[in-house]
């Protein structure tokens, strides 16, 4: 069963703009990854992950703008709550991508359970958020 955009917005508490940016960066990343794996493109893993880092930067910038607008509209509690949750999610994603790039480049040798631990924490946060949203409806 596929979710509608309204359900995704409600459960994940993201906007359509953020979903669009994430999908576009995932598409570019997928193309670069395919070229890298087929040895057509000779680039470092940091270059391959650049679209994902750009996506995180754009979403963080968008969240900052939303925070400022909510704060000016006297929605301070919602603004602080939103910026804290979204900053935590973005930081977890960045930590995961940096650890994965370091492993792929051979800079650090770590167990994959250590590398993927930020994703486990992120899934836990998303699980709690979706349960809270489902309980409120």
N, C-alpha and C positions, 0 to 999 in steps of 0.2 A: 504494500500500500504506500503510495507516494503522498507526501505532505504538500499542501498548498502553500503559496507564499505567505498568506496570512497566518497559517499555523506555524511556519518557520519563524516568522517575525515574533509571534507571541511566545513560543517556547524557548527560542534561543535569545530573545530580546536583542535582535539586531535589525537593522533597517535594510531595505531593498538595495540601497546604495552599497552597503557593506557586503551584501551577498554578491552583487555584481562585480565589485572589485576582487573579491575572493575567487570567483569563478574565472574571471579574466586572467588573473595571475596564475591560477592552477592550469589553465590552458597553455599559457606561455611556458610555464615550468615543465609541463608534460612534453611539449615540443623540444625544449632544450635537453631534457632528460633522454628522450628517444635518440636525438642526434648524438649525445654523449655516449650512450650505450652501444650505438652502432658504429662508433669510432669515426663519425663524420665530422664531429666538432671536437677539437682538442682544447678544452678549457678546464679550469679547475672546478672543483665542486662548489666553491664559493660563488663562482660566476653562474653556475647552473641554478643555485638557490636565490640569486638576486631578485627575480620576480616575487618570490615569497617574502623576502625582506622588504621590498618596496610596498607590497600589500599591507604588511604590518605597520609600516610607517604611515601610509595614507589613512588607514583605519584609526591609528592613534591620533593623527591630526584631526580627523573628522570627529572623534570622540572629544577632543579638547574643545572644538568649536561648539559641539552640543552642550558640553559642560558649562561653557561661558554663557550660552543662551539660557540654559535652565537656571543658572545662578542669578542672572540678571532678572529673570522672570519670577524671582522669589520662590523657586522650587529647589531650595538648597539641599534638602534631605535627599530628594531624588537625584539631584546632580552629583552629590558626593557618593551616593550608593552606586550609581551607574559608572562613574569614573573609576572607583575602586575595583569593581568587579571586572570591567573591561581592561583595566591596566594589568590586573592579575592574569587574565587570560592571555593577553598579548605577551607578557613577560614569560609565561610558561611556554608559549609557542616559540618564542625567540630562543629560549634556553634549549629547547628540544632541537631546533634547527642547527644551532651552533654545535651542540654535542654530536649530532649526526654528521655534520660537515667535518668536524675534527676526526671522527672515526673513519670516514671515507677517505680523507686526505692522508691518514696515517699519522696524524700529529699526536693523538692520544689513543691508546688501546684500552677500551673499556668494555665491560659486559653490556650486551644489548638491553638487559633489564634496567641497567643504570641509565642508559641513553633514553629509553622510553618511559621512565618514571614521570617526567613532566606531563606526558600524555595521559597517564593514569590519573594524576591529580586533576587534570583538565576535565576528563570524563566524569570524575566524581563531582566536580563543581557544576558541570552541565546537568548531571543527574539530579542534584539537589535543586537547581534552578527550575528544571522542568517539573519536578514534583511540587514545588511551591506554586508555580503557575497553574498546574492542573488542579491543585487544591482550592485555589481562589476562583475557579470557574464553576 
